Amino acid sequence: MASLSHALSSPQYILPPPALIRRQALAPRRHLRRRAPAAAISAAIQWNRKPQLAGETPRVVVVTSGKGGVGKTTTTANVGLSLARFGFAVVAVDADAGLRNLDLLLGLENRVNYTAVEVLNGDCRLDQALVRDRRCPSLELLCISKPRSKLPLGFGAKALTWVVDALRSRPSGPPHFVLIDCPAGIDAGFITAIAPANEAVLVTTPDITALRDADRVTGLLECDGIRDIKMIVNRVRTDLIRGEDMMSVLDVQEMLGLALLGVIPEDSEVIKSTNRGYPLVLNKPPTIAGLAFEQAAWRLVEQDTMTAVMVEEEPRKKGFFSFFGG
């Protein structure tokens, strides 16, 4: 953690002013960060087979961004539920102490009786703190603390690592995935959330404020030893990209130098699903954003990536899957 604390104050992770970022957005970046190993061919949803799980289990993935409001919790809920629908055991951990929202998006807020703090205090067992989603029993939710409550001083990176280790060794068997919903910012909550993770999904939107924070967070993740970092670009609008009022996904990828896990288009159904506590991936008929989250989950399982294309390159391509790449 000493190296991470040094990076927080190191000037090498301070980005240029926004005006300079705008000018650099369209210029190719010569030296991109080292990308995680990925298959040469991007995965696509194939309903006649189950995605093939890559890597050792449980895979501990932190969903982070730095900037608030870009869709971390929405991504955690929809990707986690998609993984569970694929048949994998998933534990979603809401690591935002005092400001948890993952239970609301999953519609489980009335069933959270115990949290990880009670488990550590010996007030309950770990299996009592896990809330199983009745719509998809392979998904379980674990909240760090109760709403508007402060974490004990002793709860930190070591405590969350202990919780993840307990999930690994539980009698019913370890989950395939542990998804950690990271709080916004880069303070103690961020350091606690990334401690047990060996993979990261960085959620960003195509605007300069989110990209500045995403670049800073990427540097901190690499400093902490997390090299497998993939990116989800959220709230993309092709009409604004065509009018050059929004950065394209290619611009974002060139700026951050990260492998692309998914592109989520702007969708009015997100607000509706949030208010109902009913994730997008459960909608029938499926929404375009829900399908994008499912494809991102498929790529996460197989440690695959997608290839971004310029909107201007294929102006006639207006099909339903035009957002999703290969």
C-alpha positions as CSV (number, residue, x, y, z in Angstrom):
1,M,0.0,0.0,0.0
2,A,3.0,2.3,0.4
3,S,3.5,2.4,-3.4
4,L,-0.2,3.2,-3.8
5,S,-0.1,6.0,-1.3
6,H,3.0,7.4,-3.1
7,A,1.0,7.3,-6.4
8,L,-1.8,9.3,-5.0
9,S,0.5,12.2,-4.6
10,S,2.8,11.6,-7.5
11,P,2.7,14.2,-10.2
12,Q,3.0,11.7,-13.0
13,Y,-0.7,10.8,-12.8
14,I,-1.9,14.4,-13.0
15,L,-3.5,14.9,-16.5
16,P,-3.2,18.0,-18.6
17,P,-5.9,20.7,-18.6
18,P,-9.2,19.9,-20.2
19,A,-8.4,22.0,-23.3
20,L,-5.3,20.0,-24.0
21,I,-7.3,16.7,-23.5
22,R,-9.7,17.8,-26.1
23,R,-6.9,18.4,-28.6
24,Q,-5.3,15.1,-27.8
25,A,-8.5,13.1,-28.0
26,L,-8.3,12.7,-31.8
27,A,-4.6,12.2,-32.0
28,P,-3.4,8.5,-31.9
29,R,-1.6,7.6,-28.7
30,R,1.7,6.0,-29.6
31,H,2.5,4.3,-26.3
32,L,-0.6,2.6,-24.9
33,R,-0.6,0.9,-21.5
34,R,0.1,-2.8,-21.6
35,R,-3.2,-4.6,-22.4
36,A,-4.3,-7.8,-20.7
37,P,-4.0,-10.9,-22.8
38,A,-7.1,-11.4,-24.9
39,A,-8.4,-13.6,-27.6
40,A,-7.8,-12.6,-31.1
41,I,-11.5,-12.9,-32.0
42,S,-14.1,-11.1,-30.0
43,A,-16.8,-13.2,-28.5
44,A,-20.4,-12.8,-29.5
45,I,-23.5,-14.1,-27.7
46,Q,-24.2,-17.6,-29.1
47,W,-27.4,-18.9,-27.5
48,N,-26.6,-22.5,-28.5
49,R,-23.7,-22.7,-26.0
50,K,-22.6,-21.5,-22.6
51,P,-19.6,-19.2,-22.4
52,Q,-16.4,-20.9,-21.5
53,L,-15.0,-19.8,-18.2
54,A,-11.3,-18.6,-18.4
55,G,-8.9,-18.2,-15.6
56,E,-8.8,-19.5,-12.0
57,T,-11.9,-19.3,-9.8
58,P,-13.1,-17.4,-8.0
59,R,-12.3,-14.4,-10.2
60,V,-12.4,-11.3,-8.0
61,V,-13.3,-8.3,-10.2
62,V,-13.6,-4.7,-8.9
63,V,-16.0,-2.4,-10.9
64,T,-14.6,1.1,-10.5
65,S,-14.3,4.5,-12.3
66,G,-13.2,7.3,-10.0
67,K,-15.9,9.7,-11.0
68,G,-19.4,9.2,-9.6
69,G,-22.5,8.8,-11.7
70,V,-21.0,7.0,-14.7
71,G,-22.8,3.7,-14.1
72,K,-20.6,1.5,-11.8
73,T,-23.5,0.2,-9.8
74,T,-25.7,-0.3,-12.8
75,T,-22.9,-2.2,-14.5
76,T,-22.3,-4.4,-11.4
77,A,-26.0,-5.2,-11.2
78,N,-26.5,-6.1,-14.9
79,V,-23.2,-7.8,-15.5
80,G,-23.6,-9.8,-12.2
81,L,-27.1,-10.9,-13.1
82,S,-26.0,-11.8,-16.6
83,L,-23.2,-14.0,-15.3
84,A,-25.7,-15.7,-13.0
85,R,-28.1,-16.3,-15.9
86,F,-25.2,-17.9,-17.8
87,G,-25.0,-20.5,-14.9
88,F,-22.1,-19.1,-12.9
89,A,-22.2,-18.6,-9.1
90,V,-21.8,-14.9,-8.4
91,V,-21.4,-12.8,-5.2
92,A,-21.9,-9.1,-5.7
93,V,-20.3,-7.0,-2.9
94,D,-21.5,-3.5,-2.4
95,A,-18.3,-1.9,-1.0
96,D,-19.8,1.6,-0.7
97,A,-20.0,2.1,3.1
98,G,-23.0,4.2,4.2
99,L,-24.1,5.0,0.6
100,R,-24.9,1.6,-0.8
101,N,-27.2,1.4,-3.8
102,L,-26.6,-2.0,-5.3
103,D,-29.4,-3.6,-3.2
104,L,-31.9,-1.0,-4.7
105,L,-30.9,-1.7,-8.3
106,L,-31.4,-5.5,-7.6
107,G,-34.6,-5.0,-5.8
108,L,-33.3,-6.6,-2.6
109,E,-33.3,-3.7,-0.2
110,N,-35.9,-5.1,2.0
111,R,-34.1,-8.4,2.5
112,V,-30.7,-7.1,3.8
113,N,-30.7,-8.0,7.5
114,Y,-27.0,-8.5,8.1
115,T,-23.9,-7.0,6.5
116,A,-20.1,-7.8,6.4
117,V,-19.6,-5.7,9.5
118,E,-21.9,-8.0,11.5
119,V,-20.0,-11.0,10.1
120,L,-16.7,-9.6,11.3
121,N,-18.1,-8.7,14.7
122,G,-19.4,-12.3,15.2
123,D,-23.0,-11.3,15.2
124,C,-23.9,-13.6,12.3
125,R,-22.5,-16.1,9.9
126,L,-21.4,-15.3,6.4
127,D,-24.2,-17.3,4.8
128,Q,-26.7,-15.3,6.8
129,A,-25.4,-12.0,5.4
130,L,-25.6,-13.3,1.8
131,V,-28.9,-12.4,0.2
132,R,-29.9,-14.7,-2.6
133,D,-31.8,-13.3,-5.6
134,R,-35.0,-15.4,-6.0
135,R,-35.2,-14.5,-9.7
136,C,-31.8,-16.0,-10.3
137,P,-30.5,-18.1,-7.3
138,S,-26.9,-18.2,-8.6
139,L,-26.6,-14.5,-7.7
140,E,-26.0,-13.4,-4.0
141,L,-25.6,-10.0,-2.6
142,L,-23.3,-8.9,0.3
143,C,-23.4,-5.4,1.7
144,I,-20.5,-4.0,3.6
145,S,-22.5,-1.9,6.0
146,K,-26.0,-0.5,6.6
147,P,-27.2,2.7,5.0
148,R,-25.9,6.0,6.6
149,S,-23.6,4.1,8.9
150,K,-19.9,4.6,9.3
151,L,-17.4,1.7,9.0
152,P,-15.5,0.7,12.2
153,L,-12.0,2.0,12.2
154,G,-10.7,-1.5,12.0
155,F,-12.5,-2.2,8.7
156,G,-10.1,-1.8,5.8
157,A,-8.4,-3.6,3.0
158,K,-7.4,-6.5,5.3
159,A,-11.0,-7.0,6.4
160,L,-12.5,-7.1,2.9
161,T,-9.7,-9.4,1.8
162,W,-10.7,-11.7,4.8
163,V,-14.3,-11.6,3.6
164,V,-13.3,-12.7,0.0
165,D,-11.1,-15.4,1.5
166,A,-14.0,-16.6,3.5
167,L,-16.1,-16.8,0.3
168,R,-13.4,-18.9,-1.3
169,S,-13.4,-21.5,1.6
170,R,-17.2,-21.6,2.4
171,P,-18.6,-25.1,2.8
172,S,-21.0,-24.7,-0.1
173,G,-18.1,-24.0,-2.5
174,P,-16.5,-20.9,-3.8
175,P,-18.3,-18.7,-6.3
176,H,-17.1,-18.4,-9.9
177,F,-17.1,-14.6,-9.6
178,V,-16.9,-12.0,-6.9
179,L,-17.9,-8.6,-8.2
180,I,-17.0,-5.6,-6.0
181,D,-18.9,-2.4,-6.5
182,C,-16.3,0.2,-5.7
183,P,-17.3,3.6,-4.2
184,A,-16.6,6.8,-6.1
185,G,-13.3,8.7,-5.5
186,I,-9.8,7.5,-4.7
187,D,-9.9,7.7,-0.9
188,A,-9.9,4.9,1.8
189,G,-13.0,3.3,0.4
190,F,-11.4,2.9,-3.0
191,I,-8.2,1.4,-1.5
192,T,-10.3,-1.0,0.5
193,A,-12.4,-2.1,-2.5
194,I,-9.5,-2.8,-4.8
195,A,-7.4,-4.7,-2.2
196,P,-8.7,-8.3,-2.8
197,A,-9.2,-7.9,-6.6
198,N,-7.1,-9.3,-9.4
199,E,-9.1,-7.9,-12.2
200,A,-10.8,-4.5,-12.8
201,V,-13.6,-3.2,-15.0
202,L,-13.3,0.5,-15.5
203,V,-16.6,2.2,-16.3
204,T,-16.4,5.6,-18.0
205,T,-18.5,7.9,-20.1
206,P,-17.1,9.7,-23.2
207,D,-16.6,13.1,-21.5
208,I,-13.3,14.7,-20.4
209,T,-14.1,14.8,-16.7
210,A,-14.8,11.1,-16.5
211,L,-11.8,10.3,-18.7
212,R,-9.5,12.4,-16.5
213,D,-10.6,10.4,-13.4
214,A,-10.5,7.1,-15.3
215,D,-6.9,7.7,-16.3
216,R,-5.9,8.5,-12.7
217,V,-7.7,5.4,-11.4
218,T,-6.0,3.2,-14.1
219,G,-2.6,4.4,-12.8
220,L,-3.6,3.6,-9.2
221,L,-4.9,0.1,-10.2
222,E,-1.6,-0.7,-12.0
223,C,0.4,0.6,-9.0
224,D,-1.5,-1.8,-6.8
225,G,-0.6,-4.7,-9.0
226,I,-3.9,-5.1,-11.0
227,R,-2.8,-5.4,-14.6
228,D,-5.9,-7.0,-16.1
229,I,-8.0,-3.9,-16.6
230,K,-10.8,-3.7,-19.1
231,M,-13.0,-0.8,-20.0
232,I,-16.8,-0.3,-20.4
233,V,-17.8,2.9,-22.2
234,N,-21.3,3.9,-20.9
235,R,-24.0,6.2,-22.2
236,V,-22.8,6.4,-25.8
237,R,-24.9,8.4,-28.3
238,T,-24.0,7.9,-31.9
239,D,-26.0,11.0,-33.0
240,L,-23.7,13.2,-30.9
241,I,-20.6,11.4,-32.2
242,R,-21.6,12.0,-35.8
243,G,-22.1,15.6,-35.0
244,E,-18.7,15.7,-33.3
245,D,-20.3,16.7,-30.0
246,M,-19.2,13.6,-28.2
247,M,-15.9,11.6,-28.3
248,S,-16.1,8.3,-30.1
249,V,-15.3,5.0,-28.5
250,L,-12.1,4.9,-30.5
251,D,-11.1,8.3,-29.0
252,V,-11.7,7.0,-25.5
253,Q,-9.7,3.9,-26.1
254,E,-6.8,5.8,-27.6
255,M,-6.8,8.2,-24.6
256,L,-6.9,5.5,-21.9
257,G,-5.1,2.7,-23.7
258,L,-7.3,-0.1,-22.3
259,A,-8.9,-3.2,-23.7
260,L,-12.6,-2.6,-24.5
261,L,-15.0,-4.9,-22.7
262,G,-18.3,-3.3,-23.9
263,V,-20.1,-0.2,-25.2
264,I,-23.4,0.7,-23.6
265,P,-25.6,3.0,-25.6
266,E,-27.8,5.7,-23.9
267,D,-31.1,4.1,-23.0
268,S,-34.1,5.6,-21.3
269,E,-35.0,2.2,-19.9
270,V,-32.1,2.5,-17.4
271,I,-34.0,5.0,-15.3
272,K,-37.1,2.9,-15.4
273,S,-35.3,-0.3,-14.4
274,T,-33.4,1.5,-11.6
275,N,-36.7,2.8,-10.1
276,R,-38.3,-0.6,-10.3
277,G,-35.3,-2.5,-8.9
278,Y,-35.5,-4.7,-12.0
279,P,-32.2,-4.9,-13.9
280,L,-32.2,-4.3,-17.7
281,V,-31.0,-7.7,-18.6
282,L,-34.3,-9.2,-17.3
283,N,-36.5,-7.0,-19.6
284,K,-38.7,-8.8,-22.2
285,P,-38.4,-7.8,-24.9
286,P,-34.7,-7.0,-24.4
287,T,-33.5,-3.5,-24.5
288,I,-30.5,-2.4,-26.5
289,A,-28.5,-1.5,-23.3
290,G,-29.5,-4.8,-21.7
291,L,-28.1,-6.7,-24.6
292,A,-24.9,-4.7,-24.5
293,F,-24.5,-5.6,-20.8
294,E,-25.1,-9.3,-21.6
295,Q,-22.4,-9.2,-24.2
296,A,-20.0,-7.5,-21.9
297,A,-20.6,-10.2,-19.3
298,W,-20.0,-12.9,-22.0
299,R,-16.6,-11.3,-22.9
300,L,-15.7,-11.1,-19.2
301,V,-16.3,-14.8,-18.8
302,E,-14.1,-15.7,-21.7
303,Q,-11.5,-12.9,-20.9
304,D,-12.3,-11.5,-24.4
305,T,-12.5,-8.0,-25.8
306,M,-14.3,-6.1,-28.5
307,T,-13.1,-3.9,-31.3
308,A,-14.4,-0.3,-31.6
309,V,-15.2,1.1,-35.0
310,M,-15.6,4.6,-36.1
311,V,-19.3,5.5,-36.6
312,E,-18.4,7.4,-39.7
313,E,-16.8,4.3,-41.3
314,E,-20.2,2.6,-41.7
315,P,-22.9,5.2,-42.0
316,R,-25.4,2.8,-43.4
317,K,-25.1,0.3,-40.6
318,K,-28.1,1.1,-38.5
319,G,-29.0,-2.4,-37.3
320,F,-30.0,-3.4,-33.8
321,F,-26.5,-4.7,-33.0
322,S,-24.5,-1.9,-34.5
323,F,-23.3,-0.7,-31.0
324,F,-21.8,-4.0,-30.0
325,G,-18.8,-4.5,-32.3
326,G,-17.5,-8.0,-33.1
